[in-house]
Amino acid sequence: MKKFLLLLFFSFYTQVGFGNTINSEILKKEISNFNQIGAYNKSIFKLDSLIYSERVSNYDLYNLYLLKYITYKTLLNYPEAEENLNIAEKYGLKDPNHKKEVETKILIERIFIQFDYLKYDNVNELLKKVEKNNLHFLDPETYAFYISVLGTINILNKDYQQAEKEYNEAVDVLKKESPKHLPNIYRKLLHLYTETNEDQKAIKAFENGLYYAKKFNTKLYILNMYESLTWYYAQNEDWEKAYKTRLIVNDLATDYDAINQSGKLQSLEKEIINKRNNLEVRNQKNIKFFLGIISTILAILLLVLFKYNKINKEKRILVENENERMRKELSDLIDNKSKNEKIVTFSDYNLSERQLEIIDFVRKGLTNKEIATQLYISENTVKYHLKVIYTTLGIDSRNSL
């Protein structure tokens, strides 16, 4: 009965609460899919519900805050993104088993932030800290982005051949591992070919990037591709096409609405924080009704468990009293003080060496738990042997202890 009630309790808890374990790779894919379709509220709700769970390790928290960082960075909210990255680093460094991994990944993400800020001097300084033998900690997607940063730095240094080589390597990696992010690299190739006046390659890069952006319905990448095309036309002084493309960008930017989305997420986070001590619910519209039902069910379960435990406690006390009475009778036998005042010789009984040891410990006044410790056996085993002893010596007892 008790096991059933506990099972029922935890089944409700897991429906509205948090999972027992966190698979970071599965969770990363789930959050990535949410972000890809613009369901950022689902990403934050999912992550915060896990963050405020009691069953998460420091490494789990590192991964959760890292995913929050990525979500806010996708919305171009860099202050909020950096705050979550700092928190991720704090928890990650508390786990000595993943110290190098955490240091490497956080460093690479800081490079990406400075890169997005166009602070290339800072990027170069951070790149000097990267240890190549630690790059294996990066997933293929992040590694491809890292290579693309190197490509852009080489463009700034006018090393176009090396830049193209690095961009193409990034394309190869993403085609195999994460094609939905290919627009991010094709956009950079578009800039490269604009610099080198290779118009056909530039337009081809745009077409490839737009193809993958639309294929995976990633609004940010669609917006970015048209922004880069606008820049391409402006660099070539084709003002008419630049203007028309800019109109497309404006419409896409309105649809994407990153600032408004980011504001909504921050409001959602505050709401989640205020409710984190309550059970997680799946539908915000009927949260009060749903929580009322759950609270009632839990109250009933707790009442049943309370009564069950009370009965169990009373039963245990009775067993302990009976056990003490039987122990006293055994002690009387040991001390040759039975009711018939007869001398008891234990060798006359079919008792094992272990049972004789237990009798000796009883004579010394040890409790069942203390006897179990002395003999390196369980307390239940001691009770079993005592029952056999009681039966063998003819002591009245109940059917079981």
Secondary structure as a PSIPRED ss2 file (coil, helix, strand):
# PSIPRED VFORMAT (PSIPRED V4.0)

   1 M C   1.000  0.000  0.000
   2 K H   0.000  1.000  0.000
   3 K H   0.000  1.000  0.000
   4 F H   0.000  1.000  0.000
   5 L H   0.000  1.000  0.000
   6 L H   0.000  1.000  0.000
   7 L H   0.000  1.000  0.000
   8 L H   0.000  1.000  0.000
   9 F H   0.000  1.000  0.000
  10 F H   0.000  1.000  0.000
  11 S H   0.000  1.000  0.000
  12 F H   0.000  1.000  0.000
  13 Y H   0.000  1.000  0.000
  14 T H   0.000  1.000  0.000
  15 Q H   0.000  1.000  0.000
  16 V H   0.000  1.000  0.000
  17 G C   1.000  0.000  0.000
  18 F C   1.000  0.000  0.000
  19 G C   1.000  0.000  0.000
  20 N C   1.000  0.000  0.000
  21 T C   1.000  0.000  0.000
  22 I C   1.000  0.000  0.000
  23 N C   1.000  0.000  0.000
  24 S H   0.000  1.000  0.000
  25 E H   0.000  1.000  0.000
  26 I H   0.000  1.000  0.000
  27 L H   0.000  1.000  0.000
  28 K H   0.000  1.000  0.000
  29 K H   0.000  1.000  0.000
  30 E H   0.000  1.000  0.000
  31 I H   0.000  1.000  0.000
  32 S H   0.000  1.000  0.000
  33 N H   0.000  1.000  0.000
  34 F H   0.000  1.000  0.000
  35 N H   0.000  1.000  0.000
  36 Q H   0.000  1.000  0.000
  37 I C   1.000  0.000  0.000
  38 G C   1.000  0.000  0.000
  39 A C   1.000  0.000  0.000
  40 Y H   0.000  1.000  0.000
  41 N H   0.000  1.000  0.000
  42 K H   0.000  1.000  0.000
  43 S H   0.000  1.000  0.000
  44 I H   0.000  1.000  0.000
  45 F H   0.000  1.000  0.000
  46 K H   0.000  1.000  0.000
  47 L H   0.000  1.000  0.000
  48 D H   0.000  1.000  0.000
  49 S H   0.000  1.000  0.000
  50 L H   0.000  1.000  0.000
  51 I H   0.000  1.000  0.000
  52 Y C   1.000  0.000  0.000
  53 S C   1.000  0.000  0.000
  54 E C   1.000  0.000  0.000
  55 R C   1.000  0.000  0.000
  56 V C   1.000  0.000  0.000
  57 S C   1.000  0.000  0.000
  58 N H   0.000  1.000  0.000
  59 Y H   0.000  1.000  0.000
  60 D H   0.000  1.000  0.000
  61 L H   0.000  1.000  0.000
  62 Y H   0.000  1.000  0.000
  63 N H   0.000  1.000  0.000
  64 L H   0.000  1.000  0.000
  65 Y H   0.000  1.000  0.000
  66 L H   0.000  1.000  0.000
  67 L H   0.000  1.000  0.000
  68 K H   0.000  1.000  0.000
  69 Y H   0.000  1.000  0.000
  70 I H   0.000  1.000  0.000
  71 T H   0.000  1.000  0.000
  72 Y H   0.000  1.000  0.000
  73 K H   0.000  1.000  0.000
  74 T H   0.000  1.000  0.000
  75 L C   1.000  0.000  0.000
  76 L C   1.000  0.000  0.000
  77 N C   1.000  0.000  0.000
  78 Y H   0.000  1.000  0.000
  79 P H   0.000  1.000  0.000
  80 E H   0.000  1.000  0.000
  81 A H   0.000  1.000  0.000
  82 E H   0.000  1.000  0.000
  83 E H   0.000  1.000  0.000
  84 N H   0.000  1.000  0.000
  85 L H   0.000  1.000  0.000
  86 N H   0.000  1.000  0.000
  87 I H   0.000  1.000  0.000
  88 A H   0.000  1.000  0.000
  89 E H   0.000  1.000  0.000
  90 K H   0.000  1.000  0.000
  91 Y H   0.000  1.000  0.000
  92 G H   0.000  1.000  0.000
  93 L C   1.000  0.000  0.000
  94 K C   1.000  0.000  0.000
  95 D C   1.000  0.000  0.000
  96 P H   0.000  1.000  0.000
  97 N H   0.000  1.000  0.000
  98 H H   0.000  1.000  0.000
  99 K H   0.000  1.000  0.000
 100 K H   0.000  1.000  0.000
 101 E H   0.000  1.000  0.000
 102 V H   0.000  1.000  0.000
 103 E H   0.000  1.000  0.000
 104 T H   0.000  1.000  0.000
 105 K H   0.000  1.000  0.000
 106 I H   0.000  1.000  0.000
 107 L H   0.000  1.000  0.000
 108 I H   0.000  1.000  0.000
 109 E H   0.000  1.000  0.000
 110 R H   0.000  1.000  0.000
 111 I H   0.000  1.000  0.000
 112 F H   0.000  1.000  0.000
 113 I H   0.000  1.000  0.000
 114 Q H   0.000  1.000  0.000
 115 F H   0.000  1.000  0.000
 116 D H   0.000  1.000  0.000
 117 Y C   1.000  0.000  0.000
 118 L C   1.000  0.000  0.000
 119 K C   1.000  0.000  0.000
 120 Y H   0.000  1.000  0.000
 121 D H   0.000  1.000  0.000
 122 N H   0.000  1.000  0.000
 123 V H   0.000  1.000  0.000
 124 N H   0.000  1.000  0.000
 125 E H   0.000  1.000  0.000
 126 L H   0.000  1.000  0.000
 127 L H   0.000  1.000  0.000
 128 K C   1.000  0.000  0.000
 129 K C   1.000  0.000  0.000
 130 V C   1.000  0.000  0.000
 131 E C   1.000  0.000  0.000
 132 K H   0.000  1.000  0.000
 133 N H   0.000  1.000  0.000
 134 N H   0.000  1.000  0.000
 135 L H   0.000  1.000  0.000
 136 H H   0.000  1.000  0.000
 137 F H   0.000  1.000  0.000
 138 L C   1.000  0.000  0.000
 139 D C   1.000  0.000  0.000
 140 P H   0.000  1.000  0.000
 141 E H   0.000  1.000  0.000
 142 T H   0.000  1.000  0.000
 143 Y H   0.000  1.000  0.000
 144 A H   0.000  1.000  0.000
 145 F H   0.000  1.000  0.000
 146 Y H   0.000  1.000  0.000
 147 I H   0.000  1.000  0.000
 148 S H   0.000  1.000  0.000
 149 V H   0.000  1.000  0.000
 150 L H   0.000  1.000  0.000
 151 G H   0.000  1.000  0.000
 152 T H   0.000  1.000  0.000
 153 I H   0.000  1.000  0.000
 154 N H   0.000  1.000  0.000
 155 I H   0.000  1.000  0.000
 156 L H   0.000  1.000  0.000
 157 N C   1.000  0.000  0.000
 158 K C   1.000  0.000  0.000
 159 D C   1.000  0.000  0.000
 160 Y H   0.000  1.000  0.000
 161 Q H   0.000  1.000  0.000
 162 Q H   0.000  1.000  0.000
 163 A H   0.000  1.000  0.000
 164 E H   0.000  1.000  0.000
 165 K H   0.000  1.000  0.000
 166 E H   0.000  1.000  0.000
 167 Y H   0.000  1.000  0.000
 168 N H   0.000  1.000  0.000
 169 E H   0.000  1.000  0.000
 170 A H   0.000  1.000  0.000
 171 V H   0.000  1.000  0.000
 172 D H   0.000  1.000  0.000
 173 V H   0.000  1.000  0.000
 174 L H   0.000  1.000  0.000
 175 K H   0.000  1.000  0.000
 176 K H   0.000  1.000  0.000
 177 E H   0.000  1.000  0.000
 178 S C   1.000  0.000  0.000
 179 P H   0.000  1.000  0.000
 180 K H   0.000  1.000  0.000
 181 H H   0.000  1.000  0.000
 182 L H   0.000  1.000  0.000
 183 P H   0.000  1.000  0.000
 184 N H   0.000  1.000  0.000
 185 I H   0.000  1.000  0.000
 186 Y H   0.000  1.000  0.000
 187 R H   0.000  1.000  0.000
 188 K H   0.000  1.000  0.000
 189 L H   0.000  1.000  0.000
 190 L H   0.000  1.000  0.000
 191 H H   0.000  1.000  0.000
 192 L H   0.000  1.000  0.000
 193 Y H   0.000  1.000  0.000
 194 T H   0.000  1.000  0.000
 195 E H   0.000  1.000  0.000
 196 T C   1.000  0.000  0.000
 197 N C   1.000  0.000  0.000
 198 E C   1.000  0.000  0.000
 199 D H   0.000  1.000  0.000
 200 Q H   0.000  1.000  0.000
 201 K H   0.000  1.000  0.000
 202 A H   0.000  1.000  0.000
 203 I H   0.000  1.000  0.000
 204 K H   0.000  1.000  0.000
 205 A H   0.000  1.000  0.000
 206 F H   0.000  1.000  0.000
 207 E H   0.000  1.000  0.000
 208 N H   0.000  1.000  0.000
 209 G H   0.000  1.000  0.000
 210 L H   0.000  1.000  0.000
 211 Y H   0.000  1.000  0.000
 212 Y H   0.000  1.000  0.000
 213 A H   0.000  1.000  0.000
 214 K H   0.000  1.000  0.000
 215 K H   0.000  1.000  0.000
 216 F C   1.000  0.000  0.000
 217 N C   1.000  0.000  0.000
 218 T C   1.000  0.000  0.000
 219 K H   0.000  1.000  0.000
 220 L H   0.000  1.000  0.000
 221 Y H   0.000  1.000  0.000
 222 I H   0.000  1.000  0.000
 223 L H   0.000  1.000  0.000
 224 N H   0.000  1.000  0.000
 225 M H   0.000  1.000  0.000
 226 Y H   0.000  1.000  0.000
 227 E H   0.000  1.000  0.000
 228 S H   0.000  1.000  0.000
 229 L H   0.000  1.000  0.000
 230 T H   0.000  1.000  0.000
 231 W H   0.000  1.000  0.000
 232 Y H   0.000  1.000  0.000
 233 Y H   0.000  1.000  0.000
 234 A H   0.000  1.000  0.000
 235 Q H   0.000  1.000  0.000
 236 N C   1.000  0.000  0.000
 237 E C   1.000  0.000  0.000
 238 D C   1.000  0.000  0.000
 239 W H   0.000  1.000  0.000
 240 E H   0.000  1.000  0.000
 241 K H   0.000  1.000  0.000
 242 A H   0.000  1.000  0.000
 243 Y H   0.000  1.000  0.000
 244 K H   0.000  1.000  0.000
 245 T H   0.000  1.000  0.000
 246 R H   0.000  1.000  0.000
 247 L H   0.000  1.000  0.000
 248 I H   0.000  1.000  0.000
 249 V H   0.000  1.000  0.000
 250 N H   0.000  1.000  0.000
 251 D H   0.000  1.000  0.000
 252 L H   0.000  1.000  0.000
 253 A H   0.000  1.000  0.000
 254 T H   0.000  1.000  0.000
 255 D H   0.000  1.000  0.000
 256 Y H   0.000  1.000  0.000
 257 D C   1.000  0.000  0.000
 258 A H   0.000  1.000  0.000
 259 I H   0.000  1.000  0.000
 260 N H   0.000  1.000  0.000
 261 Q H   0.000  1.000  0.000
 262 S H   0.000  1.000  0.000
 263 G H   0.000  1.000  0.000
 264 K H   0.000  1.000  0.000
 265 L H   0.000  1.000  0.000
 266 Q H   0.000  1.000  0.000
 267 S H   0.000  1.000  0.000
 268 L H   0.000  1.000  0.000
 269 E H   0.000  1.000  0.000
 270 K H   0.000  1.000  0.000
 271 E H   0.000  1.000  0.000
 272 I H   0.000  1.000  0.000
 273 I H   0.000  1.000  0.000
 274 N H   0.000  1.000  0.000
 275 K H   0.000  1.000  0.000
 276 R C   1.000  0.000  0.000
 277 N C   1.000  0.000  0.000
 278 N C   1.000  0.000  0.000
 279 L C   1.000  0.000  0.000
 280 E C   1.000  0.000  0.000
 281 V C   1.000  0.000  0.000
 282 R C   1.000  0.000  0.000
 283 N C   1.000  0.000  0.000
 284 Q H   0.000  1.000  0.000
 285 K H   0.000  1.000  0.000
 286 N H   0.000  1.000  0.000
 287 I H   0.000  1.000  0.000
 288 K H   0.000  1.000  0.000
 289 F H   0.000  1.000  0.000
 290 F H   0.000  1.000  0.000
 291 L H   0.000  1.000  0.000
 292 G H   0.000  1.000  0.000
 293 I H   0.000  1.000  0.000
 294 I H   0.000  1.000  0.000
 295 S H   0.000  1.000  0.000
 296 T H   0.000  1.000  0.000
 297 I H   0.000  1.000  0.000
 298 L H   0.000  1.000  0.000
 299 A H   0.000  1.000  0.000
 300 I H   0.000  1.000  0.000
 301 L H   0.000  1.000  0.000
 302 L H   0.000  1.000  0.000
 303 L H   0.000  1.000  0.000
 304 V H   0.000  1.000  0.000
 305 L H   0.000  1.000  0.000
 306 F H   0.000  1.000  0.000
 307 K H   0.000  1.000  0.000
 308 Y H   0.000  1.000  0.000
 309 N H   0.000  1.000  0.000
 310 K H   0.000  1.000  0.000
 311 I H   0.000  1.000  0.000
 312 N H   0.000  1.000  0.000
 313 K H   0.000  1.000  0.000
 314 E H   0.000  1.000  0.000
 315 K H   0.000  1.000  0.000
 316 R H   0.000  1.000  0.000
 317 I H   0.000  1.000  0.000
 318 L H   0.000  1.000  0.000
 319 V H   0.000  1.000  0.000
 320 E H   0.000  1.000  0.000
 321 N H   0.000  1.000  0.000
 322 E H   0.000  1.000  0.000
 323 N H   0.000  1.000  0.000
 324 E H   0.000  1.000  0.000
 325 R H   0.000  1.000  0.000
 326 M H   0.000  1.000  0.000
 327 R H   0.000  1.000  0.000
 328 K H   0.000  1.000  0.000
 329 E H   0.000  1.000  0.000
 330 L H   0.000  1.000  0.000
 331 S H   0.000  1.000  0.000
 332 D H   0.000  1.000  0.000
 333 L H   0.000  1.000  0.000
 334 I H   0.000  1.000  0.000
 335 D C   1.000  0.000  0.000
 336 N C   1.000  0.000  0.000
 337 K C   1.000  0.000  0.000
 338 S C   1.000  0.000  0.000
 339 K C   1.000  0.000  0.000
 340 N C   1.000  0.000  0.000
 341 E C   1.000  0.000  0.000
 342 K C   1.000  0.000  0.000
 343 I C   1.000  0.000  0.000
 344 V C   1.000  0.000  0.000
 345 T C   1.000  0.000  0.000
 346 F H   0.000  1.000  0.000
 347 S H   0.000  1.000  0.000
 348 D H   0.000  1.000  0.000
 349 Y C   1.000  0.000  0.000
 350 N C   1.000  0.000  0.000
 351 L C   1.000  0.000  0.000
 352 S C   1.000  0.000  0.000
 353 E H   0.000  1.000  0.000
 354 R H   0.000  1.000  0.000
 355 Q H   0.000  1.000  0.000
 356 L H   0.000  1.000  0.000
 357 E H   0.000  1.000  0.000
 358 I H   0.000  1.000  0.000
 359 I H   0.000  1.000  0.000
 360 D H   0.000  1.000  0.000
 361 F H   0.000  1.000  0.000
 362 V H   0.000  1.000  0.000
 363 R H   0.000  1.000  0.000
 364 K C   1.000  0.000  0.000
 365 G C   1.000  0.000  0.000
 366 L C   1.000  0.000  0.000
 367 T C   1.000  0.000  0.000
 368 N H   0.000  1.000  0.000
 369 K H   0.000  1.000  0.000
 370 E H   0.000  1.000  0.000
 371 I H   0.000  1.000  0.000
 372 A H   0.000  1.000  0.000
 373 T H   0.000  1.000  0.000
 374 Q H   0.000  1.000  0.000
 375 L H   0.000  1.000  0.000
 376 Y C   1.000  0.000  0.000
 377 I C   1.000  0.000  0.000
 378 S C   1.000  0.000  0.000
 379 E H   0.000  1.000  0.000
 380 N H   0.000  1.000  0.000
 381 T H   0.000  1.000  0.000
 382 V H   0.000  1.000  0.000
 383 K H   0.000  1.000  0.000
 384 Y H   0.000  1.000  0.000
 385 H H   0.000  1.000  0.000
 386 L H   0.000  1.000  0.000
 387 K H   0.000  1.000  0.000
 388 V H   0.000  1.000  0.000
 389 I H   0.000  1.000  0.000
 390 Y H   0.000  1.000  0.000
 391 T H   0.000  1.000  0.000
 392 T H   0.000  1.000  0.000
 393 L H   0.000  1.000  0.000
 394 G C   1.000  0.000  0.000
 395 I C   1.000  0.000  0.000
 396 D C   1.000  0.000  0.000
 397 S C   1.000  0.000  0.000
 398 R C   1.000  0.000  0.000
 399 N C   1.000  0.000  0.000
 400 S C   1.000  0.000  0.000
 401 L C   1.000  0.000  0.000
